Amino acid sequence: MATNKIAITIDEKLMSRLDRLVAERRFPNRSRAIQEAIEEKLDRVEHNRLSREAAKLDRRFEQMLADEGLVGGAEEWPTY
């Protein structure tokens, strides 16, 4: 996987917490810890967005669409 180098500014207390986790060998280095934290946060943000969009759906209408495809029996489905 290609990687890029960036510069960031971090609060001293946050840096101390990060360094403690690296010292405890919970992460191999600062970069890996920050990378995993960013990935986890982005996954959470994207999941929340998906949840918000799904909440906008009309469940009855979506069920009607799903059921509509099941009106015919399996004998009407193409054979593969």
C-alpha positions, 0 to 999 in steps of 0.5 A: 500500500502506498503511503504519504507523509504528513505533518500534524500538530497534537496537544501535549496530553494527547501526545503523552497518551499516544507515547504511552500506548507505543511504550506499552507496545500496543502500537509499533510506533506513533505513525501506526497508532495515528493511522489506525485511529484515523481509519477507525474514525473514518469508518465510524463517520461513514457508517453513521452517514449510511445509517442516516441515509437508511433512516430516510427510507420508507420501510413500507415502500421498500418492503413493497418493492421487495415483495413485488419481485416475489409475486411470481413463483420460482418457476418464472425465474430464469435458469442459470 
